[in-house]
Amino acid sequence: MFYSNVGNHTTVTMFLLWGFSSFPELLNLLFVVILLSHVTILLANASIMVAIKLNHNLHIPMYFFLFTLSFSETCTTMVILPQLMVDLLSESKTISLPKCATLMFFFFGLAANNCFILSAMSYDHYTAIHNPLHYPIFMTRKICFQLIMTSGVTGFSVSLCIVIIIFNLSFCNSNTIQHFFCDIAPLVALACNCTFLQKLILLTFTIFLLVGSFILIMVSYVFIVSIVVKVPSAKGRYKTFSTCSSNFTLVFIHYGFACFVYLRPKNGNTFRDDKLMAVTYTVLTPLLNPIIYSLRNKDMQTALREILGHGIKGFPNMVNKRAQNI
């Protein structure tokens, strides 16, 4: 049952996630691509977290933030991609209203958390470059934990406000969501009683999450550049700029596509473009995160090689022990 009578009108109780149904010939290919991407994201981020956990040389603020970002990115993809893969192969692409609200809450909470963690990481980089001698004082374990907690609490608080506003609306125009997950604009388009004030509040929350965290990142990088250009060593400048350019590339991709989707004016024709853009920050960005933040980092490369080496050496011993037990 997709509809129920409430007051003088009929409201939706089940949604249909339209997703990529307009491209039926590509559904199987998309499933394979999304599945491989999902497995790669899980393995890459799990490797990063294990490497940071086991290598004591990586128990510093920079890698603490990276560990948290990898965990948050993994959770974000776990919210969206399994549902997307099920819908790609399923004839019935329905989702209940409570499940839709739950997925939206966790997705936007985790996505906002990622934005603020990136801000914390940029501040950490600035602190390390600006005052390396006092860096251990400014970035203690307690301060790092407070930054992470602030990111999570702020992100999920804003997400809760967005979900409350949207799911207090009455959805009576249609039950088909023109997206592969429960996103803000496609749901607002289905509502028959969304006021201008509600739309303005939703836009304000979105601007706060995207533009607010992006400004914090840009301020940190402006200060970093102003410090690095004064470094007398060309090698030192190159090394710092190389690290910053890699980080900024990921930030640009993440915020560029997200701002394009959430901050531009909406109409019925924009939802198809939004779906394609959404793939970048639900699939591409989590894939790039391990590459940019880890695989180009020598300390992380060393830690990953050590773990891989221990795993290869330990595998024959594990097999022999099991054979003896049998």
C-alpha positions as a Markdown table, in Angstrom:
| # | Residue | x | y | z |
|---|---|---|---|---|
| 1 | Met | 0.0 | 0.0 | 0.0 |
| 2 | Phe | 1.7 | 3.2 | -1.2 |
| 3 | Tyr | -0.9 | 5.8 | 0.0 |
| 4 | Ser | -3.1 | 6.5 | 3.1 |
| 5 | Asn | -5.8 | 9.0 | 3.7 |
| 6 | Val | -4.8 | 11.9 | 6.0 |
| 7 | Gly | -7.3 | 14.7 | 6.5 |
| 8 | Asn | -8.7 | 15.9 | 3.2 |
| 9 | His | -5.9 | 14.4 | 1.0 |
| 10 | Thr | -4.0 | 11.2 | 0.3 |
| 11 | Thr | -0.4 | 11.0 | 1.5 |
| 12 | Val | 2.5 | 8.7 | 0.6 |
| 13 | Thr | 3.5 | 5.8 | 2.9 |
| 14 | Met | 5.9 | 4.0 | 0.4 |
| 15 | Phe | 8.3 | 5.6 | -2.0 |
| 16 | Leu | 9.7 | 4.3 | -5.3 |
| 17 | Leu | 13.4 | 4.9 | -5.9 |
| 18 | Trp | 13.6 | 5.6 | -9.6 |
| 19 | Gly | 17.4 | 5.6 | -9.6 |
| 20 | Phe | 18.8 | 4.6 | -13.0 |
| 21 | Ser | 15.7 | 2.9 | -14.2 |
| 22 | Ser | 15.8 | 5.2 | -17.3 |
| 23 | Phe | 18.8 | 3.1 | -18.5 |
| 24 | Pro | 17.6 | -0.5 | -18.2 |
| 25 | Glu | 20.4 | -1.7 | -20.6 |
| 26 | Leu | 23.0 | -0.4 | -18.2 |
| 27 | Leu | 21.7 | -1.7 | -14.9 |
| 28 | Asn | 23.8 | -4.9 | -14.9 |
| 29 | Leu | 27.0 | -3.0 | -15.8 |
| 30 | Leu | 26.2 | -0.4 | -13.1 |
| 31 | Phe | 25.8 | -3.1 | -10.6 |
| 32 | Val | 29.2 | -4.6 | -11.3 |
| 33 | Val | 30.9 | -1.2 | -11.3 |
| 34 | Ile | 29.2 | -0.2 | -8.0 |
| 35 | Leu | 30.0 | -3.6 | -6.4 |
| 36 | Leu | 33.7 | -3.4 | -7.3 |
| 37 | Ser | 33.9 | 0.2 | -6.1 |
| 38 | His | 32.1 | -0.7 | -2.8 |
| 39 | Val | 34.5 | -3.6 | -2.2 |
| 40 | Thr | 37.5 | -1.5 | -3.0 |
| 41 | Ile | 36.4 | 1.3 | -0.7 |
| 42 | Leu | 35.8 | -1.1 | 2.2 |
| 43 | Leu | 39.2 | -2.9 | 1.7 |
| 44 | Ala | 41.2 | 0.3 | 1.2 |
| 45 | Asn | 39.7 | 2.1 | 4.2 |
| 46 | Ala | 39.9 | -1.0 | 6.3 |
| 47 | Ser | 43.6 | -1.3 | 5.4 |
| 48 | Ile | 44.2 | 2.3 | 6.4 |
| 49 | Met | 42.5 | 1.9 | 9.8 |
| 50 | Val | 44.3 | -1.3 | 10.6 |
| 51 | Ala | 47.7 | 0.2 | 9.6 |
| 52 | Ile | 47.1 | 3.3 | 11.7 |
| 53 | Lys | 45.9 | 1.2 | 14.7 |
| 54 | Leu | 48.9 | -1.3 | 14.6 |
| 55 | Asn | 51.7 | 1.1 | 13.7 |
| 56 | His | 52.7 | 3.2 | 16.8 |
| 57 | Asn | 54.6 | 5.7 | 14.5 |
| 58 | Leu | 51.2 | 6.7 | 13.1 |
| 59 | His | 49.6 | 7.5 | 16.5 |
| 60 | Ile | 49.7 | 11.3 | 15.9 |
| 61 | Pro | 46.9 | 13.8 | 15.2 |
| 62 | Met | 47.2 | 13.7 | 11.4 |
| 63 | Tyr | 46.6 | 10.0 | 11.3 |
| 64 | Phe | 44.0 | 10.1 | 14.0 |
| 65 | Phe | 41.9 | 12.4 | 11.8 |
| 66 | Leu | 42.6 | 10.2 | 8.8 |
| 67 | Phe | 41.5 | 7.1 | 10.7 |
| 68 | Thr | 38.2 | 8.9 | 11.6 |
| 69 | Leu | 37.7 | 10.1 | 8.1 |
| 70 | Ser | 38.2 | 6.6 | 6.7 |
| 71 | Phe | 35.8 | 5.1 | 9.2 |
| 72 | Ser | 33.2 | 7.8 | 8.4 |
| 73 | Glu | 33.6 | 7.4 | 4.7 |
| 74 | Thr | 33.1 | 3.7 | 5.0 |
| 75 | Cys | 29.9 | 4.2 | 7.0 |
| 76 | Thr | 28.7 | 6.7 | 4.5 |
| 77 | Thr | 29.0 | 4.2 | 1.6 |
| 78 | Met | 27.5 | 1.5 | 3.7 |
| 79 | Val | 24.3 | 3.6 | 4.0 |
| 80 | Ile | 23.9 | 4.3 | 0.3 |
| 81 | Leu | 25.6 | 1.7 | -1.9 |
| 82 | Pro | 24.0 | -1.6 | -0.6 |
| 83 | Gln | 20.5 | -0.1 | -1.1 |
| 84 | Leu | 21.6 | 1.1 | -4.6 |
| 85 | Met | 22.9 | -2.4 | -5.6 |
| 86 | Val | 19.7 | -4.1 | -4.4 |
| 87 | Asp | 17.6 | -1.6 | -6.4 |
| 88 | Leu | 19.7 | -2.1 | -9.5 |
| 89 | Leu | 18.8 | -5.8 | -9.6 |
| 90 | Ser | 15.3 | -5.6 | -8.1 |
| 91 | Glu | 12.0 | -5.3 | -9.9 |
| 92 | Ser | 10.5 | -3.7 | -6.8 |
| 93 | Lys | 12.5 | -0.5 | -5.9 |
| 94 | Thr | 10.2 | 0.5 | -3.1 |
| 95 | Ile | 11.4 | 2.0 | 0.3 |
| 96 | Ser | 9.2 | 2.7 | 3.3 |
| 97 | Leu | 8.9 | 6.2 | 4.6 |
| 98 | Pro | 10.6 | 5.4 | 8.0 |
| 99 | Lys | 13.5 | 3.6 | 6.2 |
| 100 | Cys | 13.8 | 6.6 | 3.9 |
| 101 | Ala | 14.0 | 9.0 | 6.8 |
| 102 | Thr | 16.5 | 6.8 | 8.6 |
| 103 | Leu | 18.8 | 6.5 | 5.6 |
| 104 | Met | 18.6 | 10.2 | 5.0 |
| 105 | Phe | 19.5 | 11.0 | 8.6 |
| 106 | Phe | 22.6 | 8.8 | 8.6 |
| 107 | Phe | 23.7 | 9.8 | 5.1 |
| 108 | Phe | 23.6 | 13.5 | 5.8 |
| 109 | Gly | 24.9 | 13.1 | 9.3 |
| 110 | Leu | 27.9 | 11.2 | 8.1 |
| 111 | Ala | 28.4 | 13.4 | 5.0 |
| 112 | Ala | 28.4 | 16.5 | 7.2 |
| 113 | Asn | 30.8 | 14.8 | 9.6 |
| 114 | Asn | 33.2 | 14.2 | 6.7 |
| 115 | Cys | 33.1 | 17.9 | 5.8 |
| 116 | Phe | 34.0 | 19.0 | 9.3 |
| 117 | Ile | 36.7 | 16.3 | 9.6 |
| 118 | Leu | 38.3 | 17.7 | 6.5 |
| 119 | Ser | 38.1 | 21.1 | 8.1 |
| 120 | Ala | 39.8 | 19.7 | 11.2 |
| 121 | Met | 42.5 | 18.1 | 9.1 |
| 122 | Ser | 43.3 | 21.4 | 7.3 |
| 123 | Tyr | 43.6 | 23.1 | 10.7 |
| 124 | Asp | 45.9 | 20.3 | 11.8 |
| 125 | His | 48.1 | 20.9 | 8.8 |
| 126 | Tyr | 48.2 | 24.6 | 9.4 |
| 127 | Thr | 49.1 | 24.1 | 13.1 |
| 128 | Ala | 51.9 | 21.7 | 12.2 |
| 129 | Ile | 53.4 | 24.1 | 9.6 |
| 130 | His | 52.9 | 27.3 | 11.5 |
| 131 | Asn | 54.3 | 26.3 | 14.8 |
| 132 | Pro | 55.9 | 22.8 | 14.7 |
| 133 | Leu | 57.7 | 23.2 | 18.1 |
| 134 | His | 54.4 | 23.9 | 19.9 |
| 135 | Tyr | 52.4 | 21.5 | 17.7 |
| 136 | Pro | 52.2 | 18.7 | 20.4 |
| 137 | Ile | 50.8 | 21.3 | 22.9 |
| 138 | Phe | 48.2 | 22.7 | 20.4 |
| 139 | Met | 47.1 | 19.4 | 19.1 |
| 140 | Thr | 46.8 | 17.1 | 22.1 |
| 141 | Arg | 44.8 | 13.9 | 22.1 |
| 142 | Lys | 42.0 | 15.7 | 24.1 |
| 143 | Ile | 41.8 | 18.5 | 21.5 |
| 144 | Cys | 41.7 | 16.0 | 18.6 |
| 145 | Phe | 38.9 | 14.1 | 20.3 |
| 146 | Gln | 37.0 | 17.3 | 21.0 |
| 147 | Leu | 37.3 | 18.3 | 17.3 |
| 148 | Ile | 36.0 | 14.9 | 16.2 |
| 149 | Met | 33.1 | 15.0 | 18.7 |
| 150 | Thr | 32.2 | 18.5 | 17.6 |
| 151 | Ser | 32.2 | 17.4 | 13.9 |
| 152 | Gly | 29.9 | 14.4 | 14.7 |
| 153 | Val | 27.5 | 16.2 | 17.0 |
| 154 | Thr | 27.2 | 19.2 | 14.6 |
| 155 | Gly | 26.7 | 17.0 | 11.5 |
| 156 | Phe | 24.1 | 14.8 | 13.0 |
| 157 | Ser | 22.3 | 17.7 | 14.7 |
| 158 | Val | 21.9 | 19.5 | 11.4 |
| 159 | Ser | 20.9 | 16.2 | 9.7 |
| 160 | Leu | 18.2 | 15.6 | 12.3 |
| 161 | Cys | 16.8 | 19.1 | 11.7 |
| 162 | Ile | 16.7 | 18.5 | 8.0 |
| 163 | Val | 14.9 | 15.1 | 8.4 |
| 164 | Ile | 12.4 | 16.5 | 10.8 |
| 165 | Ile | 11.5 | 19.3 | 8.4 |
| 166 | Ile | 11.2 | 17.1 | 5.4 |
| 167 | Phe | 9.3 | 14.2 | 6.9 |
| 168 | Asn | 6.7 | 16.5 | 8.5 |
| 169 | Leu | 5.7 | 17.4 | 5.0 |
| 170 | Ser | 2.8 | 15.7 | 3.2 |
| 171 | Phe | 3.9 | 13.8 | 0.1 |
| 172 | Cys | 0.8 | 13.7 | -2.2 |
| 173 | Asn | 2.1 | 14.7 | -5.6 |
| 174 | Ser | 3.7 | 11.4 | -6.4 |
| 175 | Asn | 5.6 | 8.5 | -4.7 |
| 176 | Thr | 8.5 | 8.3 | -7.2 |
| 177 | Ile | 11.8 | 9.7 | -6.0 |
| 178 | Gln | 13.9 | 10.8 | -9.0 |
| 179 | His | 17.1 | 9.6 | -7.4 |
| 180 | Phe | 18.9 | 6.5 | -6.2 |
| 181 | Phe | 18.6 | 7.5 | -2.5 |
| 182 | Cys | 16.4 | 9.7 | -0.4 |
| 183 | Asp | 17.8 | 13.1 | -1.1 |
| 184 | Ile | 16.4 | 16.6 | -0.1 |
| 185 | Ala | 15.4 | 18.1 | -3.4 |
| 186 | Pro | 13.6 | 15.1 | -4.9 |
| 187 | Leu | 11.6 | 14.6 | -1.7 |
| 188 | Val | 10.7 | 18.3 | -1.5 |
| 189 | Ala | 9.5 | 18.1 | -5.1 |
| 190 | Leu | 7.0 | 15.4 | -4.0 |
| 191 | Ala | 5.6 | 17.5 | -1.1 |
| 192 | Cys | 2.3 | 19.4 | -1.6 |
| 193 | Asn | 2.6 | 21.7 | 1.4 |
| 194 | Cys | 6.3 | 22.8 | 1.5 |
| 195 | Thr | 6.4 | 26.5 | 2.2 |
| 196 | Phe | 8.9 | 29.1 | 1.1 |
| 197 | Leu | 10.2 | 29.4 | 4.7 |
| 198 | Gln | 10.8 | 25.6 | 5.0 |
| 199 | Lys | 12.7 | 25.7 | 1.7 |
| 200 | Leu | 14.7 | 28.6 | 2.9 |
| 201 | Ile | 15.6 | 26.9 | 6.2 |
| 202 | Leu | 16.7 | 23.7 | 4.3 |
| 203 | Leu | 18.9 | 25.9 | 2.1 |
| 204 | Thr | 20.4 | 27.6 | 5.1 |
| 205 | Phe | 21.3 | 24.3 | 6.7 |
| 206 | Thr | 22.9 | 23.1 | 3.4 |
| 207 | Ile | 24.9 | 26.4 | 3.1 |
| 208 | Phe | 26.1 | 26.1 | 6.7 |
| 209 | Leu | 27.3 | 22.5 | 6.1 |
| 210 | Leu | 28.9 | 23.0 | 2.7 |
| 211 | Val | 30.0 | 26.6 | 2.5 |
| 212 | Gly | 30.8 | 26.9 | 6.2 |
| 213 | Ser | 33.2 | 24.0 | 6.4 |
| 214 | Phe | 34.7 | 24.9 | 3.0 |
| 215 | Ile | 35.5 | 28.4 | 4.2 |
| 216 | Leu | 37.2 | 27.0 | 7.3 |
| 217 | Ile | 39.3 | 24.8 | 4.9 |
| 218 | Met | 40.2 | 27.7 | 2.6 |
| 219 | Val | 41.2 | 29.9 | 5.5 |
| 220 | Ser | 43.6 | 27.2 | 6.7 |
| 221 | Tyr | 45.1 | 26.7 | 3.3 |
| 222 | Val | 45.5 | 30.5 | 2.7 |
| 223 | Phe | 47.6 | 30.7 | 5.9 |
| 224 | Ile | 49.5 | 27.6 | 4.9 |
| 225 | Val | 50.4 | 29.0 | 1.5 |
| 226 | Ser | 51.4 | 32.4 | 3.1 |
| 227 | Ile | 53.8 | 30.4 | 5.4 |
| 228 | Val | 55.2 | 28.1 | 2.8 |
| 229 | Val | 56.1 | 30.8 | 0.3 |
| 230 | Lys | 58.5 | 32.2 | 2.9 |
| 231 | Val | 60.4 | 28.9 | 3.3 |
| 232 | Pro | 63.9 | 29.4 | 1.9 |
| 233 | Ser | 64.4 | 25.7 | 0.8 |
| 234 | Ala | 62.9 | 24.9 | -2.6 |
| 235 | Lys | 62.7 | 21.3 | -1.6 |
| 236 | Gly | 60.8 | 22.1 | 1.5 |
| 237 | Arg | 58.3 | 24.3 | -0.4 |
| 238 | Tyr | 57.8 | 21.6 | -3.0 |
| 239 | Lys | 57.2 | 18.9 | -0.4 |
| 240 | Thr | 54.6 | 21.0 | 1.4 |
| 241 | Phe | 52.9 | 22.2 | -1.7 |
| 242 | Ser | 52.7 | 18.6 | -3.0 |
| 243 | Thr | 50.9 | 17.5 | 0.1 |
| 244 | Cys | 48.6 | 20.4 | 0.1 |
| 245 | Ser | 47.8 | 20.1 | -3.6 |
| 246 | Ser | 46.8 | 16.5 | -3.1 |
| 247 | Asn | 44.5 | 17.4 | -0.2 |
| 248 | Phe | 43.0 | 20.3 | -2.0 |
| 249 | Thr | 42.3 | 18.1 | -5.1 |
| 250 | Leu | 40.0 | 15.9 | -3.0 |
| 251 | Val | 38.4 | 18.9 | -1.3 |
| 252 | Phe | 37.7 | 20.5 | -4.7 |
| 253 | Ile | 36.1 | 17.3 | -6.1 |
| 254 | His | 34.1 | 16.7 | -2.9 |
| 255 | Tyr | 32.8 | 20.3 | -2.5 |
| 256 | Gly | 32.6 | 21.2 | -6.2 |
| 257 | Phe | 30.1 | 18.4 | -7.1 |
| 258 | Ala | 28.2 | 18.7 | -3.8 |
| 259 | Cys | 27.7 | 22.4 | -4.1 |
| 260 | Phe | 26.6 | 22.0 | -7.7 |
| 261 | Val | 23.9 | 19.5 | -6.6 |
| 262 | Tyr | 22.7 | 21.2 | -3.4 |
| 263 | Leu | 23.1 | 24.9 | -4.0 |
| 264 | Arg | 21.9 | 25.5 | -7.5 |
| 265 | Pro | 18.2 | 26.3 | -8.3 |
| 266 | Lys | 16.0 | 23.2 | -8.8 |
| 267 | Asn | 13.5 | 22.1 | -11.4 |
| 268 | Gly | 12.3 | 18.8 | -12.8 |
| 269 | Asn | 15.1 | 18.7 | -15.4 |
| 270 | Thr | 17.9 | 19.0 | -12.8 |
| 271 | Phe | 17.3 | 15.7 | -11.1 |
| 272 | Arg | 18.9 | 13.6 | -13.8 |
| 273 | Asp | 22.1 | 15.7 | -13.6 |
| 274 | Asp | 22.0 | 15.5 | -9.8 |
| 275 | Lys | 22.0 | 11.7 | -9.9 |
| 276 | Leu | 25.1 | 11.6 | -12.1 |
| 277 | Met | 26.8 | 14.2 | -9.9 |
| 278 | Ala | 25.8 | 12.3 | -6.7 |
| 279 | Val | 27.8 | 9.3 | -7.9 |
| 280 | Thr | 31.0 | 11.4 | -7.5 |
| 281 | Tyr | 30.6 | 12.1 | -3.7 |
| 282 | Thr | 29.1 | 8.7 | -2.9 |
| 283 | Val | 31.5 | 6.6 | -5.0 |
| 284 | Leu | 34.4 | 8.6 | -6.5 |
| 285 | Thr | 35.4 | 10.6 | -3.4 |
| 286 | Pro | 35.5 | 7.6 | -1.1 |
| 287 | Leu | 37.7 | 5.9 | -3.7 |
| 288 | Leu | 40.1 | 8.8 | -4.0 |
| 289 | Asn | 40.4 | 9.3 | -0.2 |
| 290 | Pro | 42.7 | 6.3 | 0.4 |
| 291 | Ile | 44.7 | 7.2 | -2.7 |
| 292 | Ile | 45.3 | 10.9 | -2.0 |
| 293 | Tyr | 45.7 | 10.7 | 1.8 |
| 294 | Ser | 47.5 | 7.4 | 2.1 |
| 295 | Leu | 49.0 | 5.9 | -1.0 |
| 296 | Arg | 51.0 | 9.1 | -1.7 |
| 297 | Asn | 52.2 | 9.1 | 2.0 |
| 298 | Lys | 55.5 | 7.4 | 2.6 |
| 299 | Asp | 54.7 | 6.6 | 6.2 |
| 300 | Met | 51.4 | 5.0 | 5.3 |
| 301 | Gln | 53.0 | 3.1 | 2.5 |
| 302 | Thr | 55.5 | 1.6 | 4.9 |
| 303 | Ala | 52.8 | 0.7 | 7.4 |
| 304 | Leu | 50.7 | -1.0 | 4.7 |
| 305 | Arg | 53.7 | -2.9 | 3.4 |
| 306 | Glu | 54.5 | -4.1 | 6.9 |
| 307 | Ile | 50.9 | -5.3 | 7.5 |
| 308 | Leu | 50.9 | -7.0 | 4.1 |
| 309 | Gly | 54.2 | -8.7 | 4.8 |
| 310 | His | 53.0 | -10.0 | 8.2 |
| 311 | Gly | 49.9 | -11.2 | 6.6 |
| 312 | Ile | 51.7 | -13.2 | 3.9 |
| 313 | Lys | 54.2 | -14.6 | 6.5 |
| 314 | Gly | 51.4 | -15.5 | 8.9 |
| 315 | Phe | 49.2 | -17.2 | 6.4 |
| 316 | Pro | 51.2 | -20.5 | 6.0 |
| 317 | Asn | 51.5 | -20.8 | 9.8 |
| 318 | Met | 47.7 | -20.4 | 10.1 |
| 319 | Val | 47.2 | -23.1 | 7.4 |
| 320 | Asn | 49.6 | -25.5 | 9.1 |
| 321 | Lys | 47.9 | -25.0 | 12.5 |
| 322 | Arg | 44.5 | -25.8 | 11.1 |
| 323 | Ala | 45.9 | -28.8 | 9.2 |
| 324 | Gln | 47.4 | -30.1 | 12.5 |
| 325 | Asn | 44.1 | -29.6 | 14.3 |
| 326 | Ile | 42.3 | -31.6 | 11.6 |
